[in-house]
Amino acid sequence: MPPDSDRPFGLDPSRTYDVGRDGEARETLPPPPEWLSGRHRLILGLFALALLVVGGLAGVTVAAFASGAREASAVFALLTLAASPLLLLGPAQDWWRFRRRRRLRR
């Protein structure tokens, strides 16, 4: 097979071409990537929201500790630790949906 540079035209592997019965060539666009689906956007959104909450609490903890408010920084540190399981919410939802599809019905 000759290299692509020797061909008089190029084929785009991301496009699908179909020729109908009338001889007209129709181009069908590829489906959107899987990560653009609603499920994946929800998972990424939940993870980003949890990351924002935990990161914000950690930043407030450091700021309170740097300002000398040790009791407040201890409270914010505990809140940071309590909010850290939120980071598992997105991946846990992905795992649950994957598991639910594979489950056998009896």
Buried (B, 14 or more C-beta within 10 A) or exposed (E): EEEEEEEEEEEEEEEEEEEEEEEEEEEEEEEEEEEEEEEBEBBEEBBEBBEEBBEEBBEBBBEBBEEEEEEBBEBBBEBBEEBBEBBEBBEEBBEEEEEEEEEEEE
